[in-house]
Amino acid sequence: MARGKKQSTKKNTTTIGPETSMLPEDYTIASIESSSLESIFTLHNHNAPPTNDNNNNNNNNDEDEDEDEENRLDKSFEYLTDAITDVCDVPTEKRSKVRLMALKTAFKALTCHATCEESRINIVEYQMSEIVHACVWSVLKSSKATEQYAACRCLEAMSIVLGSNQEEFVEEVMDSLIKAVKATGKDGQVRSAALRALSMSLFVCSSSDSSSTLFVMGLCMEVCRERWRGEDVVPYLRATALRCWSLLATTVDDVYVAGEESNILPRLQECLDHSDVGLRAAAGECVALIHETRLNMGLEDGEGDEIRNASERKYRRGSWDGTEWEVIMDELKQRVSELAVEYGHHMSKKAKKEQRSIFRDIVATVVEDGEPSHVVSFRGGDIMLNSWHDIVQLDFVRHCLQQGFQIQLMTNPTLYDIFVGANGGMLSEAVDRLSQLEKRLYMSKTSDVAKAKDKNLRKKRLNRENQKNAFLSADGDYIS
């Protein structure tokens, strides 16, 4: 009896490595699933008694308010201490989910709870080496892209918490983050986060080492290529590289950014022609920063404040006329003007609206030699930004801190120093003017002010919906 062919029991062994799982372009550390964590504004009321009539009367007493504030600070300090202790144990933890949770909690603690000098010095700075070791271990040794990303975000947040003159921190993280950026096998979002963490550490913590800054700016120019190290570079990684270059460009001499040796303009011209909206926006902001820097070259200190007229800015400030980049700048001006009014069915309505909004401000600077106008509202006042230098820095810091941006903006002296040119000193004054009771009444999401604002917005939404759904009655009257 003839035997049939023996079927092969060998299964398909093709596997997909952990690094090939792509994180979405809009991925953030908040996208990581975890247990519910209080935001900073919820934490302000963490120890407050239940809101009933009896307790409301007690909360009006100053003594109770002071006690609640002291309990809140103790609770925040304890939360930060526990989070840092857990993240230092990451290299010895075998379970990836536990490591990921520890890194996410550490990020929340650094951004939302490291809000006083005692917590910054006694916890974060004192255990800096252990925290850096744990985060670097996850970036280089872990096989999970989510864990690598969270570790990079923790290092980025640490830069703002530690503040300036932290050269030791820069030295500890620089080589490892450069390896992560160059590792083409890693997820694009991980490489983007590593590049952001590297740039933030140099921007905030480095004092005078311009050679490292120039080296990383050169690395950003390499990363923003269409192909690098033998592989295509994803658009959002290229956009991150341009934004990191712009951030570091605010810390170096104007001659390097917009002088004769500036060789990034052809790369920006290529990026503006790309189909990705995010990449075009990053390239456009970079062009605006370079052009603004070129306009400011050659002026004495304080002279720029007296020149507001566009024609005066054009003829009294630096010009591209007669330089080797004159033709490219003319082409760039034409391209950003086109993007500011672009229309068509190849983009969604939301994407077109966002692009036009971004490029209108860019055109005002690049084509009309005007100043941008950007207002940042926080709980206590507003900051007026009138230069791309400040806008680039603020956007980078805001992206880093996420939900901790508001509280860090009001309590972190590092941010006072960064935005001193944008009336950053008013931040501390606005906070000092508020008593503990006023902070609870006006800064909390459960305050009467927040509730009234929410009620007003809800009413406006209902009115808009009613107008959309209005119909004719039998008498010919509109009913809304």
WOHU-V380907 format. One record per residue. N is the residue number from 0. SS is DSSP state (~ for helix, > for strand, _ for the rest). PHI is phi as a letter, one per 30 degrees, with the letter a starting at -180 (* if undefined). OMEGA is omega as a letter, one per 40 degrees, with the letter a starting at -180 (999 if undefined). Layout:
BEGIN
n->N ss->SS phi->PHI omega->OMEGA
n->N ss->SS phi->PHI omega->OMEGA
END
This chain:
BEGIN
n->0 ss->_ phi->* omega->a
n->1 ss->_ phi->d omega->i
n->2 ss->_ phi->d omega->i
n->3 ss->_ phi->d omega->i
n->4 ss->_ phi->d omega->i
n->5 ss->_ phi->d omega->a
n->6 ss->_ phi->d omega->a
n->7 ss->_ phi->d omega->i
n->8 ss->_ phi->c omega->a
n->9 ss->_ phi->d omega->a
n->10 ss->_ phi->d omega->i
n->11 ss->_ phi->d omega->a
n->12 ss->_ phi->c omega->i
n->13 ss->_ phi->d omega->a
n->14 ss->_ phi->c omega->i
n->15 ss->_ phi->c omega->a
n->16 ss->_ phi->d omega->a
n->17 ss->~ phi->d omega->a
n->18 ss->~ phi->d omega->a
n->19 ss->~ phi->d omega->i
n->20 ss->_ phi->d omega->a
n->21 ss->_ phi->d omega->i
n->22 ss->_ phi->d omega->a
n->23 ss->_ phi->d omega->a
n->24 ss->_ phi->d omega->a
n->25 ss->_ phi->c omega->a
n->26 ss->_ phi->d omega->i
n->27 ss->_ phi->b omega->i
n->28 ss->~ phi->d omega->i
n->29 ss->~ phi->d omega->a
n->30 ss->~ phi->d omega->a
n->31 ss->_ phi->d omega->a
n->32 ss->_ phi->d omega->i
n->33 ss->_ phi->a omega->i
n->34 ss->_ phi->d omega->a
n->35 ss->_ phi->d omega->i
n->36 ss->_ phi->b omega->a
n->37 ss->_ phi->d omega->i
n->38 ss->_ phi->d omega->a
n->39 ss->~ phi->d omega->a
n->40 ss->~ phi->d omega->i
n->41 ss->~ phi->d omega->a
n->42 ss->~ phi->d omega->i
n->43 ss->_ phi->e omega->a
n->44 ss->_ phi->c omega->a
n->45 ss->_ phi->d omega->a
n->46 ss->_ phi->c omega->a
n->47 ss->_ phi->d omega->i
n->48 ss->_ phi->d omega->i
n->49 ss->_ phi->e omega->a
n->50 ss->_ phi->d omega->i
n->51 ss->_ phi->b omega->a
n->52 ss->~ phi->d omega->a
n->53 ss->~ phi->d omega->a
n->54 ss->~ phi->d omega->i
n->55 ss->~ phi->d omega->i
n->56 ss->~ phi->d omega->i
n->57 ss->~ phi->d omega->a
n->58 ss->~ phi->d omega->a
n->59 ss->_ phi->d omega->i
n->60 ss->_ phi->d omega->a
n->61 ss->~ phi->d omega->a
n->62 ss->~ phi->d omega->i
n->63 ss->~ phi->d omega->i
n->64 ss->~ phi->d omega->i
n->65 ss->~ phi->d omega->i
n->66 ss->~ phi->d omega->i
n->67 ss->~ phi->d omega->i
n->68 ss->~ phi->d omega->i
n->69 ss->~ phi->d omega->i
n->70 ss->~ phi->d omega->i
n->71 ss->~ phi->d omega->i
n->72 ss->~ phi->d omega->i
n->73 ss->~ phi->d omega->i
n->74 ss->~ phi->d omega->i
n->75 ss->~ phi->d omega->i
n->76 ss->~ phi->d omega->i
n->77 ss->~ phi->d omega->i
n->78 ss->~ phi->d omega->i
n->79 ss->~ phi->d omega->i
n->80 ss->~ phi->d omega->a
n->81 ss->~ phi->d omega->a
n->82 ss->~ phi->d omega->i
n->83 ss->~ phi->d omega->i
n->84 ss->~ phi->d omega->a
n->85 ss->~ phi->d omega->a
n->86 ss->~ phi->d omega->i
n->87 ss->~ phi->d omega->i
n->88 ss->_ phi->c omega->a
n->89 ss->~ phi->e omega->a
n->90 ss->~ phi->d omega->a
n->91 ss->~ phi->c omega->a
n->92 ss->_ phi->d omega->a
n->93 ss->_ phi->d omega->a
n->94 ss->_ phi->d omega->a
n->95 ss->~ phi->d omega->i
n->96 ss->~ phi->d omega->i
n->97 ss->~ phi->d omega->i
n->98 ss->~ phi->d omega->i
n->99 ss->~ phi->d omega->i
n->100 ss->~ phi->d omega->i
n->101 ss->~ phi->d omega->i
n->102 ss->~ phi->d omega->i
n->103 ss->~ phi->d omega->i
n->104 ss->~ phi->d omega->i
n->105 ss->~ phi->d omega->i
n->106 ss->~ phi->d omega->i
n->107 ss->~ phi->d omega->a
n->108 ss->~ phi->d omega->a
n->109 ss->~ phi->d omega->a
n->110 ss->~ phi->d omega->a
n->111 ss->~ phi->c omega->a
n->112 ss->_ phi->b omega->i
n->113 ss->_ phi->d omega->a
n->114 ss->_ phi->c omega->i
n->115 ss->_ phi->b omega->a
n->116 ss->~ phi->d omega->a
n->117 ss->~ phi->d omega->a
n->118 ss->~ phi->d omega->a
n->119 ss->~ phi->d omega->a
n->120 ss->~ phi->d omega->a
n->121 ss->~ phi->d omega->a
n->122 ss->~ phi->c omega->a
n->123 ss->~ phi->d omega->a
n->124 ss->~ phi->d omega->a
n->125 ss->_ phi->d omega->a
n->126 ss->_ phi->c omega->a
n->127 ss->~ phi->e omega->a
n->128 ss->~ phi->d omega->i
n->129 ss->~ phi->d omega->i
n->130 ss->~ phi->d omega->a
n->131 ss->~ phi->d omega->i
n->132 ss->~ phi->d omega->a
n->133 ss->~ phi->d omega->a
n->134 ss->~ phi->d omega->i
n->135 ss->~ phi->d omega->i
n->136 ss->~ phi->d omega->i
n->137 ss->~ phi->d omega->a
n->138 ss->~ phi->d omega->a
n->139 ss->~ phi->c omega->a
n->140 ss->~ phi->c omega->a
n->141 ss->_ phi->d omega->i
n->142 ss->_ phi->c omega->a
n->143 ss->_ phi->c omega->a
n->144 ss->~ phi->d omega->i
n->145 ss->~ phi->d omega->i
n->146 ss->~ phi->d omega->i
n->147 ss->~ phi->d omega->a
n->148 ss->~ phi->d omega->a
n->149 ss->~ phi->d omega->i
n->150 ss->~ phi->d omega->i
n->151 ss->~ phi->d omega->i
n->152 ss->~ phi->d omega->i
n->153 ss->~ phi->d omega->i
n->154 ss->~ phi->d omega->i
n->155 ss->~ phi->d omega->i
n->156 ss->~ phi->d omega->i
n->157 ss->~ phi->d omega->a
n->158 ss->~ phi->e omega->a
n->159 ss->~ phi->d omega->a
n->160 ss->~ phi->d omega->a
n->161 ss->~ phi->d omega->i
n->162 ss->_ phi->j omega->a
n->163 ss->_ phi->d omega->i
n->164 ss->_ phi->h omega->i
n->165 ss->_ phi->b omega->a
n->166 ss->~ phi->d omega->i
n->167 ss->~ phi->d omega->i
n->168 ss->~ phi->d omega->i
n->169 ss->~ phi->d omega->a
n->170 ss->~ phi->d omega->a
n->171 ss->~ phi->d omega->a
n->172 ss->~ phi->c omega->a
n->173 ss->~ phi->d omega->a
n->174 ss->~ phi->d omega->a
n->175 ss->~ phi->d omega->a
n->176 ss->~ phi->d omega->i
n->177 ss->~ phi->d omega->i
n->178 ss->~ phi->d omega->a
n->179 ss->~ phi->d omega->i
n->180 ss->~ phi->d omega->a
n->181 ss->~ phi->d omega->a
n->182 ss->_ phi->d omega->a
n->183 ss->_ phi->d omega->i
n->184 ss->_ phi->d omega->a
n->185 ss->_ phi->d omega->i
n->186 ss->_ phi->d omega->a
n->187 ss->~ phi->d omega->i
n->188 ss->~ phi->d omega->i
n->189 ss->~ phi->d omega->i
n->190 ss->~ phi->d omega->i
n->191 ss->~ phi->d omega->i
n->192 ss->~ phi->d omega->i
n->193 ss->~ phi->d omega->i
n->194 ss->~ phi->d omega->i
n->195 ss->~ phi->d omega->i
n->196 ss->~ phi->d omega->i
n->197 ss->~ phi->d omega->a
n->198 ss->~ phi->d omega->i
n->199 ss->~ phi->d omega->i
n->200 ss->~ phi->d omega->i
n->201 ss->~ phi->d omega->a
n->202 ss->~ phi->d omega->a
n->203 ss->~ phi->c omega->a
n->204 ss->_ phi->d omega->a
n->205 ss->_ phi->d omega->a
n->206 ss->_ phi->c omega->a
n->207 ss->_ phi->b omega->a
n->208 ss->_ phi->d omega->a
n->209 ss->~ phi->d omega->a
n->210 ss->~ phi->d omega->i
n->211 ss->~ phi->d omega->i
n->212 ss->~ phi->d omega->i
n->213 ss->~ phi->d omega->i
n->214 ss->~ phi->d omega->a
n->215 ss->~ phi->d omega->i
n->216 ss->~ phi->d omega->i
n->217 ss->~ phi->d omega->i
n->218 ss->~ phi->d omega->i
n->219 ss->~ phi->d omega->i
n->220 ss->~ phi->d omega->i
n->221 ss->~ phi->d omega->a
n->222 ss->~ phi->d omega->a
n->223 ss->_ phi->d omega->i
n->224 ss->_ phi->d omega->i
n->225 ss->_ phi->d omega->i
n->226 ss->> phi->b omega->a
n->227 ss->> phi->b omega->a
n->228 ss->_ phi->h omega->i
n->229 ss->_ phi->i omega->a
n->230 ss->> phi->b omega->i
n->231 ss->> phi->d omega->i
n->232 ss->_ phi->c omega->a
n->233 ss->_ phi->d omega->a
n->234 ss->~ phi->e omega->a
n->235 ss->~ phi->d omega->i
n->236 ss->~ phi->d omega->i
n->237 ss->~ phi->d omega->i
n->238 ss->~ phi->d omega->i
n->239 ss->~ phi->d omega->i
n->240 ss->~ phi->d omega->i
n->241 ss->~ phi->d omega->i
n->242 ss->~ phi->d omega->i
n->243 ss->~ phi->d omega->i
n->244 ss->~ phi->d omega->a
n->245 ss->~ phi->d omega->i
n->246 ss->~ phi->d omega->a
n->247 ss->~ phi->d omega->i
n->248 ss->~ phi->d omega->i
n->249 ss->_ phi->d omega->a
n->250 ss->_ phi->c omega->a
n->251 ss->_ phi->c omega->a
n->252 ss->_ phi->d omega->i
n->253 ss->~ phi->d omega->a
n->254 ss->~ phi->d omega->i
n->255 ss->~ phi->d omega->a
n->256 ss->~ phi->d omega->a
n->257 ss->~ phi->b omega->i
n->258 ss->_ phi->d omega->a
n->259 ss->_ phi->d omega->a
n->260 ss->_ phi->d omega->i
n->261 ss->_ phi->d omega->a
n->262 ss->_ phi->c omega->a
n->263 ss->_ phi->c omega->a
n->264 ss->~ phi->d omega->i
n->265 ss->~ phi->d omega->i
n->266 ss->~ phi->d omega->i
n->267 ss->~ phi->d omega->i
n->268 ss->~ phi->d omega->i
n->269 ss->~ phi->d omega->a
n->270 ss->~ phi->d omega->i
n->271 ss->~ phi->d omega->i
n->272 ss->_ phi->c omega->a
n->273 ss->_ phi->d omega->a
n->274 ss->_ phi->d omega->a
n->275 ss->_ phi->d omega->a
n->276 ss->~ phi->d omega->a
n->277 ss->~ phi->d omega->i
n->278 ss->~ phi->d omega->i
n->279 ss->~ phi->d omega->i
n->280 ss->~ phi->d omega->i
n->281 ss->~ phi->d omega->i
n->282 ss->~ phi->d omega->i
n->283 ss->~ phi->d omega->i
n->284 ss->~ phi->d omega->i
n->285 ss->~ phi->d omega->i
n->286 ss->~ phi->d omega->i
n->287 ss->~ phi->d omega->i
n->288 ss->~ phi->d omega->i
n->289 ss->~ phi->d omega->a
n->290 ss->~ phi->d omega->i
n->291 ss->~ phi->d omega->i
n->292 ss->~ phi->d omega->i
n->293 ss->~ phi->d omega->i
n->294 ss->~ phi->d omega->a
n->295 ss->~ phi->d omega->a
n->296 ss->_ phi->d omega->i
n->297 ss->_ phi->i omega->i
n->298 ss->_ phi->c omega->i
n->299 ss->_ phi->d omega->i
n->300 ss->_ phi->d omega->i
n->301 ss->_ phi->i omega->a
n->302 ss->~ phi->d omega->a
n->303 ss->~ phi->d omega->a
n->304 ss->~ phi->d omega->a
n->305 ss->~ phi->d omega->a
n->306 ss->_ phi->c omega->a
n->307 ss->_ phi->c omega->a
n->308 ss->_ phi->d omega->a
n->309 ss->~ phi->d omega->a
n->310 ss->~ phi->d omega->i
n->311 ss->~ phi->d omega->i
n->312 ss->~ phi->d omega->a
n->313 ss->~ phi->d omega->a
n->314 ss->~ phi->c omega->i
n->315 ss->~ phi->c omega->a
n->316 ss->_ phi->c omega->a
n->317 ss->_ phi->e omega->a
n->318 ss->_ phi->b omega->i
n->319 ss->_ phi->d omega->a
n->320 ss->_ phi->d omega->i
n->321 ss->_ phi->i omega->i
n->322 ss->_ phi->c omega->i
n->323 ss->_ phi->d omega->a
n->324 ss->_ phi->c omega->a
n->325 ss->~ phi->d omega->a
n->326 ss->~ phi->d omega->a
n->327 ss->~ phi->d omega->i
n->328 ss->~ phi->d omega->i
n->329 ss->~ phi->d omega->i
n->330 ss->~ phi->d omega->i
n->331 ss->~ phi->d omega->i
n->332 ss->~ phi->d omega->i
n->333 ss->~ phi->d omega->a
n->334 ss->~ phi->d omega->i
n->335 ss->~ phi->d omega->i
n->336 ss->~ phi->d omega->i
n->337 ss->~ phi->d omega->a
n->338 ss->~ phi->d omega->a
n->339 ss->~ phi->d omega->a
n->340 ss->_ phi->b omega->a
n->341 ss->_ phi->d omega->i
n->342 ss->_ phi->b omega->a
n->343 ss->_ phi->k omega->a
n->344 ss->_ phi->c omega->a
n->345 ss->_ phi->d omega->i
n->346 ss->_ phi->b omega->i
n->347 ss->_ phi->d omega->a
n->348 ss->~ phi->d omega->i
n->349 ss->~ phi->d omega->a
n->350 ss->~ phi->d omega->i
n->351 ss->~ phi->d omega->i
n->352 ss->~ phi->d omega->i
n->353 ss->~ phi->d omega->a
n->354 ss->~ phi->d omega->i
n->355 ss->~ phi->d omega->i
n->356 ss->~ phi->d omega->a
n->357 ss->~ phi->d omega->a
n->358 ss->~ phi->d omega->i
n->359 ss->~ phi->d omega->i
n->360 ss->~ phi->d omega->i
n->361 ss->~ phi->d omega->i
n->362 ss->~ phi->d omega->a
n->363 ss->~ phi->e omega->i
n->364 ss->~ phi->c omega->a
n->365 ss->~ phi->d omega->a
n->366 ss->_ phi->c omega->a
n->367 ss->_ phi->c omega->a
n->368 ss->_ phi->h omega->i
n->369 ss->_ phi->c omega->i
n->370 ss->_ phi->c omega->i
n->371 ss->_ phi->d omega->i
n->372 ss->_ phi->b omega->a
n->373 ss->> phi->b omega->a
n->374 ss->> phi->c omega->i
n->375 ss->> phi->c omega->a
n->376 ss->> phi->c omega->i
n->377 ss->> phi->b omega->a
n->378 ss->_ phi->d omega->a
n->379 ss->_ phi->k omega->a
n->380 ss->> phi->l omega->a
n->381 ss->> phi->b omega->i
n->382 ss->> phi->c omega->i
n->383 ss->> phi->c omega->i
n->384 ss->> phi->c omega->a
n->385 ss->_ phi->b omega->i
n->386 ss->_ phi->a omega->i
n->387 ss->~ phi->d omega->i
n->388 ss->~ phi->e omega->a
n->389 ss->~ phi->d omega->a
n->390 ss->~ phi->d omega->i
n->391 ss->~ phi->d omega->a
n->392 ss->~ phi->d omega->a
n->393 ss->~ phi->d omega->i
n->394 ss->~ phi->d omega->i
n->395 ss->~ phi->d omega->i
n->396 ss->~ phi->d omega->a
n->397 ss->~ phi->d omega->i
n->398 ss->~ phi->d omega->a
n->399 ss->~ phi->d omega->a
n->400 ss->~ phi->d omega->a
n->401 ss->~ phi->h omega->a
n->402 ss->~ phi->d omega->i
n->403 ss->~ phi->d omega->a
n->404 ss->~ phi->d omega->a
n->405 ss->~ phi->d omega->a
n->406 ss->~ phi->d omega->i
n->407 ss->~ phi->d omega->i
n->408 ss->~ phi->d omega->a
n->409 ss->~ phi->c omega->a
n->410 ss->~ phi->b omega->a
n->411 ss->_ phi->c omega->i
n->412 ss->~ phi->d omega->i
n->413 ss->~ phi->d omega->i
n->414 ss->~ phi->d omega->i
n->415 ss->~ phi->e omega->a
n->416 ss->~ phi->d omega->a
n->417 ss->~ phi->d omega->a
n->418 ss->_ phi->c omega->i
n->419 ss->~ phi->d omega->i
n->420 ss->~ phi->d omega->i
n->421 ss->~ phi->c omega->a
n->422 ss->_ phi->i omega->i
n->423 ss->_ phi->d omega->i
n->424 ss->~ phi->d omega->a
n->425 ss->~ phi->d omega->a
n->426 ss->~ phi->d omega->a
n->427 ss->~ phi->d omega->i
n->428 ss->~ phi->d omega->a
n->429 ss->~ phi->d omega->a
n->430 ss->~ phi->d omega->a
n->431 ss->~ phi->d omega->a
n->432 ss->_ phi->d omega->a
n->433 ss->_ phi->c omega->i
n->434 ss->_ phi->d omega->i
n->435 ss->~ phi->d omega->i
n->436 ss->~ phi->d omega->i
n->437 ss->~ phi->d omega->i
n->438 ss->~ phi->d omega->a
n->439 ss->~ phi->d omega->a
n->440 ss->~ phi->d omega->a
n->441 ss->~ phi->c omega->a
n->442 ss->~ phi->c omega->a
n->443 ss->_ phi->d omega->i
n->444 ss->_ phi->d omega->i
n->445 ss->_ phi->c omega->a
n->446 ss->_ phi->d omega->i
n->447 ss->~ phi->d omega->i
n->448 ss->~ phi->d omega->a
n->449 ss->~ phi->d omega->i
n->450 ss->~ phi->d omega->i
n->451 ss->~ phi->d omega->i
n->452 ss->~ phi->d omega->i
n->453 ss->~ phi->d omega->i
n->454 ss->~ phi->d omega->i
n->455 ss->~ phi->d omega->i
n->456 ss->~ phi->d omega->i
n->457 ss->~ phi->d omega->i
n->458 ss->~ phi->d omega->i
n->459 ss->~ phi->d omega->i
n->460 ss->~ phi->d omega->i
n->461 ss->~ phi->d omega->i
n->462 ss->~ phi->d omega->i
n->463 ss->~ phi->d omega->i
n->464 ss->~ phi->d omega->i
n->465 ss->~ phi->d omega->i
n->466 ss->~ phi->d omega->i
n->467 ss->~ phi->d omega->a
n->468 ss->_ phi->c omega->a
n->469 ss->_ phi->d omega->i
n->470 ss->> phi->b omega->a
n->471 ss->> phi->d omega->i
n->472 ss->_ phi->d omega->a
n->473 ss->_ phi->d omega->a
n->474 ss->_ phi->d omega->i
n->475 ss->_ phi->i omega->i
n->476 ss->_ phi->c omega->i
n->477 ss->> phi->d omega->i
n->478 ss->> phi->c omega->a
n->479 ss->_ phi->c omega->999
END
